[in-house]
Structures are given as C-alpha cells and as structure tokens.
C-alpha cells in the first residue's frame, strides 16, 4: 500500500469528488451533472475507494454488487469493478496498484467469490488476476444485407412429423417508449438471464440507467427507441436502438441505426427483431456491439459474411475464492483433477486443489478441496478466471505458455468439463 496516497471510501455527498478523477482520466465529454445523475442511480458509496493527495482525489475505483449467472444457471455473488482511474498528473506512482490490491482484499473479506470488469485497456488487468472470459462481437450491416433464410420446420417431439415453425410474422412487433416498456423488457431479460453465463442481475437503478436518455449525450442521434416482439403469451423479445438522421450531399439517405440491446426468448422473436431492424427505410448502415459469440444473426442471414464481424474482449473474470467459485458452477462431463493455482495477490488461493464433478448427469454438487497430491495441471488464477464462464479453451492458454500440464490428457479433460453452451455473454456495460 502506498502510504503517500491514503485510500478511503467516499459518501454520497462526495460523489462529485469521485467523478472528477474518471472525468479527466477517460477524457469524458459527459456533463458532470448528467454523470452524477447516472452515478446516483447505481453507485454504492460504501464500495467506492478513493486515493487522496492531501485533500485532492487523485485515484478511484468502485465495486457494484451483482449476481452473475454461471454455467448451470446458478447465480453467484460478484463484485463488478468499475471507475478505475488515476489523474493524468499522478500516473506511474503506484496509485492504481494500491487501489486494486486494497479492493481485492476488501472483496476477499466479504462473501463474493468472483469479481468481474470490462477493461478500458486490456493490458492492465491480467497482472491483478483477471482473465478475459467472454468475447464480445460487433456487427456492421449495410443496406440490403438483411436477407434472411427461412426458419426450418420443427417437430413436436422425437417421434412426431416436422411442422412449420413459428414464422417471423408469428411474433408481432410493437414500438414503445423505453421508459414505458420497462416491465416488458424486464420480463424478457429475466427469462434470458438464468440461461446465459455471464449475464448480471439488474436492480431498478440499473434499469433506470439503461433507459436514461439526456439530449446532451445523443450526439445528433434520435431519442432512444424500443421495439417489442410479442405473441399471445406476452413479450418474447425486445430491442433498444437509436438512429442518426443523416443525408448525403446527393440527397440520398445515409442514416445509421445503432442497436443498443437485443434480447430474444425463441427463434421467432430473434428473427423478427433482426429482420425489422435490418430493413428499416432510409437506413444505410446498422451497427451493434456487445453481442454474444453465438448470436443467432450469424445463422439467420442468407449470407453470414454480411455481419462484418469484429471480435474483442468483453467481460474479464477474477476468482476471489477459487474453491467457492469452482463448486458453484456446473461441468459438462465428469472431472477429477488436481489443479495447482498461482495467485500472488490472494495467497489463500495458492496451492493444490482437487476438483471433482460428476457432469450433467450427476446431481451431486461439485467439490473443490485442498490436497497435497501432485498436480495434474498448473495455471495462474487469471487463466482459471478466463475459463470460468465456459467460453475459453484452456488449450489455447497452454499454447501461449500460460498453463502447464503434468499429467497427459488432464488439460483436455478440464477444458472439456469447463466448456459450456450457450456461450458466455455479458451485454451490460458497467
């Protein structure tokens, strides 16, 4: 800990002091009053940490209290790390490291076995034990790219003849004001969240923040809009989007539509929403980011290259308590392996752990206990965090020299057991 820059939480009255640091560090163009309005919806002041130089705030971080869906559908308490920043005048003084170490110690003293974050710079967080656990996809579509292949027939059961599946038109689309559609959006989100590793709980403050739409942040775009896919049973999907009403010098439309969120509960609602957004009049480009690796649009399009896909890191995961985190998730197949974990920041995680799980056919809870047995696999805690949500193969980490295999075949066994379908997805920036 750097004694030159004492660290403490701030209270609600000091949130403007907190916000001053990331405002400079991230070169923000958000008006401070608008940012403070957002902060007061979601920040837990007691979970902030601020480093001071005298009476001046010079470094910050904070944690949000989330529930994180893990493979198998269990909801694990997770600390969502955000606001990590240091004033430009105080870089390279160890302030960020002091904040991260203090924060990890505080989380380890509590009841959250996992921490997670989105990295503004991906080179930073590996040294604090975080691993990139859920890739996010960005898609860009040009006008005319939205030709869909028909949904195939679906049998009622293994011995039943195929029948025509629900067509795109079976999901009725309805435009709605986002603030008036919160109940429908919540219903869809809560139907999806338990099925998808990486998704986070949203309390009412986060929902209010999701639809907050001050004109000062629109940058020439339209107000935030919502389209809901529904049938007789209720809402089946929704999309939040905004558009920029541009026109070319030749008088032709050159409008951009930006998809903020799109969730679906069945193939028909996914197809209906995507077909609608990709066929809007006057729109020449549709863009979206933070999509899952297995987004159905990649299979719905007649020409999947039209997604123009870009892949980047999304959610980073840090195991704060290795044994508790590993027993809370499910495993796709039986596994009995001794893992040697390296974790310089949290020595309680260091050493050998025997992980035993029966796979999906076994109702018994996995176990993860200390052992003196020789390890089958050695890996840093960050590599274990990367694989935790089931989207990263350990073989790639081994090829990069991050994982050591002592018993032949052990790494393949562990990687296969930790892999999960559907792919992990964390669509909520924090």
C-alpha positions in Angstrom: 0.0 0.0 0.0 1.3 3.4 -0.9 1.3 5.5 2.3 1.7 8.7 0.4 -1.8 8.4 -1.0 -4.2 7.3 1.7 -7.3 5.4 0.5 -10.8 5.5 1.8 -14.5 5.2 0.6 -16.4 8.4 -0.1 -20.0 9.1 0.9 -22.9 10.2 -1.3 -22.1 13.9 -0.8 -18.6 13.3 -2.1 -19.6 11.6 -5.4 -18.8 14.7 -7.4 -15.3 14.5 -5.9 -15.1 10.8 -7.0 -16.4 11.6 -10.5 -13.8 14.3 -11.1 -11.0 11.7 -11.5 -12.5 9.4 -14.1 -13.8 12.5 -15.9 -10.2 13.5 -16.6 -8.7 10.0 -16.9 -11.2 8.9 -19.5 -11.4 12.3 -21.3 -15.1 12.3 -20.8 -17.5 14.6 -22.7 -20.4 13.8 -20.4 -21.6 16.9 -18.5 -20.7 16.4 -14.8 -24.3 16.9 -13.7 -25.5 14.2 -16.1 -22.9 11.8 -14.9 -23.7 12.5 -11.3 -27.4 11.7 -12.0 -26.4 8.4 -13.5 -23.9 7.6 -10.7 -26.6 8.2 -8.0 -28.8 5.5 -9.7 -26.2 2.7 -9.4 -23.2 3.6 -7.2 -22.9 2.2 -3.7 -20.8 4.8 -1.9 -19.6 2.4 0.7 -18.0 0.3 -2.1 -16.0 3.2 -3.6 -12.3 3.7 -2.9 -10.5 7.0 -3.5 -6.8 7.7 -3.2 -6.0 11.2 -1.9 -3.1 13.5 -2.3 -3.7 15.8 0.6 -7.4 16.8 0.3 -7.4 16.1 -3.5 -8.8 12.9 -5.0 -6.2 11.5 -7.4 -7.3 7.9 -8.0 -10.6 5.9 -7.8 -12.2 2.5 -8.1 -15.5 1.1 -7.1 -17.5 -2.2 -6.9 -21.1 -2.9 -7.8 -23.0 -5.7 -6.1 -24.2 -8.1 -8.8 -25.5 -11.6 -9.2 -23.6 -13.4 -12.0 -25.0 -16.3 -13.9 -22.5 -19.2 -14.2 -22.7 -22.4 -16.2 -25.6 -24.5 -14.9 -27.7 -21.5 -14.1 -26.6 -20.8 -10.5 -26.4 -17.1 -9.5 -23.1 -16.3 -7.8 -22.4 -13.0 -5.9 -20.0 -11.0 -7.9 -18.2 -7.6 -7.4 -18.5 -5.6 -10.6 -15.4 -3.4 -10.8 -15.6 0.0 -12.5 -14.3 3.6 -12.3 -10.6 2.5 -12.1 -8.8 5.7 -12.8 -5.8 7.9 -11.9 -5.4 11.6 -12.7 -3.0 12.3 -15.6 -0.8 14.2 -13.2 -0.4 11.3 -10.8 0.3 8.3 -13.1 3.2 5.9 -12.5 3.2 6.4 -8.8 1.7 3.0 -7.8 -1.7 4.5 -7.1 -3.6 2.2 -9.3 -1.8 -0.9 -7.9 -2.6 0.3 -4.4 -6.3 0.7 -5.2 -6.6 -2.7 -6.9 -4.8 -4.5 -4.1 -7.0 -2.8 -1.4 -10.1 -3.6 -3.4 -9.2 -7.3 -3.8 -8.5 -7.6 -0.1 -11.9 -6.0 0.7 -13.7 -8.3 -1.6 -11.9 -11.4 -0.3 -13.0 -10.4 3.2 -16.7 -10.4 2.1 -19.0 -13.0 0.5 -18.3 -12.6 -3.2 -16.2 -15.4 -4.7 -15.9 -13.7 -8.0 -15.0 -10.2 -9.4 -15.6 -9.0 -12.9 -14.9 -6.0 -15.1 -14.8 -4.5 -18.6 -11.2 -3.4 -19.4 -10.7 0.1 -20.9 -7.1 -1.1 -21.6 -6.7 -4.9 -21.9 -3.0 -4.8 -20.9 -3.7 -3.8 -17.3 -5.9 -6.3 -15.5 -4.1 -9.6 -16.1 -1.5 -8.7 -13.6 -4.2 -8.5 -10.9 -5.5 -12.0 -11.7 -8.3 -11.2 -14.1 -8.8 -13.3 -17.2 -10.7 -12.4 -20.4 -13.7 -14.8 -20.1 -16.4 -13.7 -22.6 -15.6 -12.3 -26.0 -18.0 -9.8 -27.5 -18.9 -9.4 -31.1 -19.6 -6.2 -33.1 -21.6 -6.4 -36.3 -21.9 -3.8 -39.1 -24.6 -4.3 -41.8 -25.1 -2.3 -45.0 -28.4 -1.6 -46.7 -29.7 -4.8 -48.3 -27.7 -7.1 -46.1 -30.7 -8.4 -44.1 -31.9 -11.2 -46.4 -33.0 -14.0 -44.0 -33.0 -17.7 -44.6 -36.4 -19.2 -43.6 -36.8 -20.9 -40.2 -36.8 -24.7 -40.7 -39.7 -27.0 -39.7 -39.7 -28.1 -36.1 -41.1 -31.5 -34.9 -43.3 -31.5 -31.9 -41.3 -34.4 -30.5 -38.7 -37.1 -31.4 -41.5 -39.3 -33.0 -43.6 -36.5 -34.4 -43.6 -35.2 -38.0 -42.0 -31.8 -38.6 -44.4 -28.9 -38.8 -43.8 -25.4 -40.0 -42.1 -23.5 -37.2 -43.3 -20.2 -36.0 -42.6 -17.7 -38.8 -41.2 -14.3 -38.4 -44.8 -12.9 -38.7 -45.9 -15.0 -35.7 -44.1 -12.5 -33.4 -46.0 -9.3 -33.6 -43.8 -6.2 -33.3 -44.8 -3.1 -31.4 -43.0 0.2 -30.9 -42.9 1.5 -27.4 -41.3 4.3 -25.4 -38.4 2.7 -23.4 -39.4 4.2 -20.1 -43.0 2.9 -20.6 -41.8 -0.6 -21.6 -39.6 -1.4 -18.6 -42.0 -4.1 -17.4 -41.9 -5.9 -20.8 -38.1 -5.5 -21.1 -37.6 -6.8 -17.5 -39.7 -9.9 -18.3 -37.6 -10.7 -21.4 -34.3 -10.0 -19.7 -35.2 -12.2 -16.6 -36.3 -15.0 -18.9 -32.9 -14.9 -20.7 -30.6 -14.2 -17.8 -30.6 -17.6 -16.0 -29.8 -19.4 -19.2 -26.7 -17.4 -20.2 -23.4 -17.5 -18.3 -22.0 -14.0 -17.8 -25.3 -12.2 -17.5 -25.8 -9.9 -14.5 -28.7 -9.1 -12.3 -30.2 -5.6 -12.8 -31.8 -3.8 -9.9 -34.3 -0.9 -10.6 -31.5 1.7 -10.6 -29.7 -0.2 -13.4 -32.9 -0.4 -15.3 -33.4 3.4 -14.9 -29.8 3.9 -16.1 -30.4 1.7 -19.1 -33.1 4.0 -20.5 -31.8 7.3 -19.3 -31.5 9.4 -22.4 -30.4 13.0 -21.9 -30.2 15.0 -25.1 -26.7 16.1 -24.2 -25.5 12.5 -24.8 -27.2 11.8 -28.1 -24.5 13.4 -30.3 -27.1 14.1 -33.1 -28.9 10.7 -32.7 -32.6 10.3 -32.2 -34.1 9.6 -28.8 -33.7 6.1 -27.5 -36.4 3.8 -29.0 -37.8 0.4 -28.3 -39.4 -2.4 -30.4 -41.0 -5.3 -28.6 -41.7 -8.8 -30.1 -44.7 -10.4 -28.5 -47.3 -13.1 -29.0 -50.4 -14.2 -27.2 -48.4 -15.2 -24.1 -46.7 -11.8 -23.8 -43.3 -10.2 -24.6 -40.8 -12.6 -26.3 -38.0 -10.2 -27.1 -37.1 -6.5 -27.4 -34.5 -4.2 -28.9 -33.3 -0.8 -27.8 -31.9 1.4 -30.6 -31.2 4.9 -31.8 -30.6 6.4 -35.2 -28.7 9.3 -36.8 -30.8 11.0 -39.5 -28.0 11.8 -42.0 -28.5 12.7 -45.7 -25.8 12.6 -48.3 -24.8 15.5 -50.5 -26.5 13.8 -53.4 -29.8 13.9 -51.4 -29.7 10.1 -50.8 -30.4 8.8 -47.2 -27.3 7.9 -45.3 -28.8 7.1 -41.9 -27.2 5.0 -39.2 -29.1 2.8 -36.8 -27.3 1.7 -33.6 -28.7 -1.3 -31.7 -28.0 -0.9 -28.0 -29.7 -4.1 -26.8 -31.4 -7.0 -28.4 -32.7 -10.0 -26.4 -34.9 -12.9 -27.6 -36.5 -15.9 -25.9 -37.2 -18.0 -29.0 -36.1 -18.2 -32.7 -39.2 -16.4 -34.0 -38.6 -13.3 -31.8 -34.9 -13.2 -32.7 -35.7 -13.4 -36.4 -38.5 -10.9 -36.2 -36.4 -8.3 -34.4 -33.3 -8.6 -36.6 -35.4 -8.6 -39.8 -37.2 -5.4 -38.7 -34.0 -3.5 -37.8 -32.1 -4.6 -40.9 -34.9 -3.5 -43.2 -35.7 0.0 -41.9 -36.4 2.6 -44.6 -33.7 5.3 -45.1 -31.1 3.4 -43.1 -27.9 2.6 -44.9 -25.9 1.1 -42.0 -26.9 -0.8 -38.9 -24.2 -1.2 -36.2 -24.3 -3.1 -32.9 -21.7 -4.2 -30.4 -21.5 -6.4 -27.2 -23.2 -9.3 -29.0 -22.6 -12.9 -27.9 -20.3 -15.3 -29.8 -23.3 -17.4 -30.8 -25.6 -14.6 -31.8 -28.3 -16.2 -34.0 -28.0 -13.4 -36.6 -24.9 -15.2 -37.8 -27.1 -18.2 -38.8 -30.3 -16.3 -39.7 -28.7 -14.4 -42.6 -28.7 -16.0 -46.0 -25.1 -14.7 -46.3 -23.4 -14.7 -42.9 -20.5 -12.7 -44.1 -22.8 -9.7 -44.2 -22.3 -9.4 -40.4 -18.8 -8.0 -41.0 -17.8 -9.3 -37.6 -15.2 -7.8 -35.3 -14.2 -9.7 -32.1 -12.9 -8.1 -28.9 -12.6 -8.9 -25.2 -15.7 -8.4 -23.2 -16.1 -9.5 -19.5 -13.0 -10.2 -17.5 -13.4 -12.6 -14.5 -11.3 -12.9 -11.4 -11.7 -15.8 -8.9 -11.5 -14.3 -5.4 -12.2 -17.6 -3.7 -11.1 -20.5 -6.0 -12.9 -23.3 -4.2 -16.2 -21.5 -3.7 -16.3 -20.2 -7.3 -15.5 -23.6 -8.8 -18.1 -25.5 -6.8 -20.9 -23.0 -7.7 -20.8 -23.8 -11.4 -21.7 -27.0 -13.3 -19.5 -29.1 -15.5 -20.4 -30.7 -18.8 -18.7 -34.0 -18.1 -17.2 -35.9 -15.2 -13.9 -34.5 -13.9 -11.4 -35.4 -11.2 -8.3 -33.3 -11.5 -5.7 -31.7 -9.2 -5.1 -28.0 -10.1 -2.2 -26.0 -8.8 -3.1 -22.4 -8.7 -0.7 -19.4 -8.7 -2.2 -16.3 -7.1 0.3 -13.7 -5.7 -2.3 -11.2 -4.8 -4.5 -13.6 -2.8 -2.3 -16.3 -1.2 -5.3 -18.1 0.2 -5.9 -19.3 -3.4 -2.4 -20.6 -3.9 -1.6 -24.3 -3.9 -3.2 -27.6 -5.0 -7.0 -28.0 -5.3 -8.7 -31.3 -6.2 -11.8 -30.6 -8.3 -14.3 -33.4 -8.6 -17.6 -33.2 -10.5 -19.9 -35.8 -11.9 -21.0 -33.9 -15.0 -24.5 -33.0 -16.1 -25.9 -36.5 -15.4 -24.9 -36.3 -11.8 -27.0 -34.3 -9.3 -24.2 -34.2 -6.7 -22.6 -30.8 -6.1 -19.0 -30.5 -7.3 -16.3 -30.4 -4.7 -13.0 -28.4 -4.6 -10.8 -29.1 -1.6 -7.1 -28.6 -0.7 -4.8 -31.6 -1.3 -1.2 -32.5 -1.0 -1.4 -34.7 -4.1 0.8 -33.9 -7.1 -0.8 -31.5 -9.5 -2.2 -32.6 -12.9 -2.3 -29.0 -14.2 -0.7 -25.8 -13.1 -2.2 -22.4 -14.1 -2.4 -18.8 -12.8 -5.7 -17.7 -11.3 -6.2 -15.4 -14.3 -6.3 -18.4 -16.7 -8.8 -20.1 -14.4 -10.9 -16.9 -14.5 -10.8 -16.9 -18.3 -12.2 -20.4 -18.5 -14.7 -20.0 -15.7 -17.8 -19.0 -17.7 -17.2 -21.8 -20.3 -16.2 -19.8 -23.3 -12.4 -20.0 -23.4 -10.5 -23.2 -24.2 -7.6 -24.0 -22.0 -5.6 -25.4 -24.9 -5.1 -22.0 -26.3 -3.7 -20.8 -23.0 -1.4 -23.8 -22.8 -0.1 -23.0 -26.3 0.6 -19.5 -25.1 2.7 -20.8 -22.2 0.2 -19.8 -19.5 -0.8 -23.3 -18.5 1.4 -26.3 -17.6 0.1 -29.9 -18.0 1.8 -32.5 -15.8 -0.5 -35.5 -16.4 -1.1 -36.1 -20.1 -4.7 -35.6 -21.0 -5.5 -33.7 -17.8 -5.8 -30.3 -19.5 -8.2 -31.7 -22.2 -10.3 -33.2 -19.5 -10.5 -30.0 -17.5 -11.1 -27.8 -20.6 -13.9 -30.1 -21.9 -15.6 -30.1 -18.4 -15.5 -26.3 -18.1 -16.8 -25.6 -21.7 -20.4 -24.5 -21.9 -23.3 -24.0 -24.3 -24.6 -21.3 -24.7 -21.6 -19.1 -25.0 -21.0 -16.6 -22.1 -22.3 -13.2 -22.7 -22.2 -10.0 -20.6 -24.3 -7.4 -22.6 -24.4 -4.8 -19.7 -21.6 -2.3 -19.6 -20.8 -1.1 -16.0 
